[in-house]
Amino acid sequence: MGEKGEQLGVMPLIEAREIARRQNLDLVEVAATAVPPVCRLLDYGKYKYEQAKKEREARRSQRVVLLREIRLRPRIDSHDFEAKTRSVKKLLEEGDKVKITVLFRGREIVHSELGLKLLHRMADSLQAEATVDKQPSMDGRRMIMILSPVSGQKVKTKEEVKGAQDAKAKDA
């Protein structure tokens, strides 16, 4: 292919190199596995620059999903539970995944069903905002459940995350 994308046809390598040299371009192999191999005439430096530019743009608009953690105890009061639910809702609205952990101390581990009820209650209260990624499961002396935002909610880009972190750093 020529510089503007036109087909030059099948030709010997020596002839293709000569055409590239006359037009002051590079001969770049595009599809090595094709028979015969497909090559293009282009300015390789310009091509590499364009590829790097596309890659930077793709990285900039990449979605960032953070995993945030909220810790609860099995004997949490109802008002405290509501406050934690509001915190989880806020994190979900920001587009983050939330790991809800129920910590058991001492003999509380005997009543792990309380933690299970607590996590199910949290999932039920956030049904409109979240979907359960990981069902409640024991991990040592902790019971863990992971919630993710319902699709269609706002998801932060890397630039938004960095801007929020910079704003927090200035406030502190």
C-alpha positions as CSV (number, residue, x, y, z in Angstrom):
1,M,0.0,0.0,0.0
2,G,1.1,3.5,-0.7
3,E,1.3,6.4,1.7
4,K,-2.3,7.4,1.0
5,G,-3.6,3.8,1.3
6,E,-3.7,3.0,-2.4
7,Q,-2.9,-0.5,-3.6
8,L,0.4,-0.9,-5.4
9,G,0.0,-4.6,-6.1
10,V,2.3,-7.6,-5.6
11,M,5.9,-6.8,-6.3
12,P,9.4,-8.0,-5.5
13,L,11.0,-6.7,-2.2
14,I,13.8,-4.9,-4.1
15,E,11.3,-2.9,-6.2
16,A,9.2,-2.0,-3.0
17,R,12.4,-0.8,-1.3
18,E,13.3,1.3,-4.3
19,I,9.8,2.9,-4.3
20,A,10.1,3.7,-0.6
21,R,13.6,5.2,-1.1
22,R,12.4,7.4,-3.9
23,Q,9.4,8.7,-1.9
24,N,11.6,9.1,1.2
25,L,9.4,6.7,3.2
26,D,9.9,3.5,5.2
27,L,8.7,0.1,4.0
28,V,6.8,-1.4,7.0
29,E,5.6,-5.0,7.2
30,V,1.9,-4.9,8.4
31,A,0.8,-8.6,8.1
32,A,3.7,-11.0,8.1
33,T,1.6,-14.1,8.2
34,A,-0.2,-13.3,4.9
35,V,0.9,-14.9,1.7
36,P,2.5,-12.8,0.2
37,P,3.4,-10.5,3.2
38,V,1.5,-7.2,3.3
39,C,3.7,-4.0,3.6
40,R,3.0,-0.3,3.7
41,L,4.9,2.8,2.7
42,L,4.9,5.3,5.6
43,D,6.9,7.6,7.7
44,Y,7.8,5.2,10.6
45,G,8.6,8.0,13.1
46,K,5.3,9.7,12.4
47,Y,3.5,6.3,12.7
48,K,5.2,5.6,16.1
49,Y,4.2,9.1,17.4
50,E,0.5,8.6,16.3
51,Q,0.5,5.2,18.1
52,A,1.9,6.7,21.3
53,K,-0.7,9.5,21.1
54,K,-3.6,7.0,20.7
55,E,-2.3,5.0,23.6
56,R,-2.0,8.0,25.9
57,E,-5.6,9.0,25.0
58,A,-6.9,5.5,25.6
59,R,-5.1,5.4,29.0
60,R,-6.6,8.8,29.9
61,S,-10.2,7.7,29.3
62,Q,-9.7,4.4,31.1
63,R,-12.2,3.6,33.8
64,V,-10.9,3.3,37.3
65,V,-12.8,1.3,39.8
66,L,-11.5,1.4,43.4
67,L,-12.3,-1.2,46.0
68,R,-13.2,0.6,49.2
69,E,-13.8,-1.1,52.5
70,I,-16.5,-0.5,55.2
71,R,-16.1,-2.3,58.5
72,L,-18.9,-3.4,60.7
73,R,-19.3,-5.3,64.0
74,P,-22.0,-7.9,64.6
75,R,-23.6,-5.9,67.5
76,I,-23.9,-2.6,65.6
77,D,-26.7,-0.3,66.6
78,S,-29.4,0.5,64.1
79,H,-28.4,4.2,63.8
80,D,-24.8,3.3,63.2
81,F,-25.9,0.8,60.6
82,E,-27.9,3.5,58.8
83,A,-24.8,5.8,58.8
84,K,-22.7,3.0,57.4
85,T,-25.3,2.3,54.7
86,R,-25.2,6.0,53.7
87,S,-21.4,5.8,53.4
88,V,-21.6,2.7,51.2
89,K,-24.3,4.4,49.0
90,K,-22.0,7.5,48.6
91,L,-19.1,5.3,47.6
92,L,-21.2,3.3,45.1
93,E,-22.5,6.6,43.6
94,E,-18.9,7.6,43.0
95,G,-18.5,4.4,41.0
96,D,-16.3,2.4,43.5
97,K,-16.8,-1.2,44.5
98,V,-17.3,-1.6,48.2
99,K,-16.1,-4.5,50.4
100,I,-18.2,-4.8,53.5
101,T,-16.4,-6.6,56.3
102,V,-18.0,-7.8,59.6
103,L,-15.2,-8.2,62.2
104,F,-15.7,-10.8,64.9
105,R,-13.9,-10.5,68.2
106,G,-13.6,-13.1,70.9
107,R,-16.6,-15.3,71.2
108,E,-18.6,-13.3,68.7
109,I,-17.4,-15.8,66.1
110,V,-19.7,-18.4,67.6
111,H,-22.7,-16.3,66.3
112,S,-21.5,-15.9,62.7
113,E,-25.2,-15.9,61.6
114,L,-25.5,-12.4,63.0
115,G,-22.9,-11.2,60.6
116,L,-24.6,-13.0,57.7
117,K,-27.9,-11.3,58.6
118,L,-26.2,-8.0,58.8
119,L,-24.6,-8.4,55.3
120,H,-27.9,-9.5,53.8
121,R,-29.7,-6.5,55.5
122,M,-27.0,-4.2,53.9
123,A,-27.5,-5.8,50.5
124,D,-31.3,-5.5,50.7
125,S,-31.1,-1.8,51.8
126,L,-28.8,-1.0,48.8
127,Q,-30.7,-3.1,46.2
128,A,-31.4,-0.2,43.9
129,E,-27.8,1.1,44.0
130,A,-25.7,-2.1,44.1
131,T,-25.3,-5.6,42.9
132,V,-23.6,-8.3,45.0
133,D,-20.3,-9.3,43.3
134,K,-19.3,-11.7,46.0
135,Q,-21.7,-13.4,48.3
136,P,-21.0,-13.3,52.1
137,S,-18.2,-15.7,53.0
138,M,-16.0,-16.2,56.0
139,D,-12.3,-15.2,55.8
140,G,-10.7,-16.1,59.2
141,R,-12.4,-14.0,61.8
142,R,-14.1,-11.8,59.2
143,M,-17.1,-12.1,57.0
144,I,-16.8,-10.4,53.7
145,M,-19.2,-9.3,50.9
146,I,-18.4,-7.2,47.9
147,L,-20.9,-4.8,46.2
148,S,-20.5,-3.1,42.9
149,P,-22.5,-0.1,41.5
150,V,-25.4,-0.9,39.3
151,S,-24.4,-0.5,35.6
152,G,-25.2,2.9,34.2
153,Q,-23.9,4.8,37.2
154,K,-21.1,7.3,36.9
155,V,-17.7,5.8,36.7
156,K,-14.6,7.9,37.3
157,T,-11.8,8.3,34.8
158,K,-8.1,8.3,35.9
159,E,-8.1,12.1,35.6
160,E,-11.1,12.6,37.9
161,V,-9.5,10.3,40.5
162,K,-6.2,12.2,40.4
163,G,-8.1,15.5,40.7
164,A,-10.0,14.3,43.7
165,Q,-6.8,13.1,45.4
166,D,-5.1,16.4,44.7
167,A,-8.1,18.3,46.2
168,K,-7.9,16.1,49.3
169,A,-4.2,16.8,49.6
170,K,-4.7,20.5,49.5
171,D,-7.5,20.4,52.2
172,A,-5.3,18.4,54.6
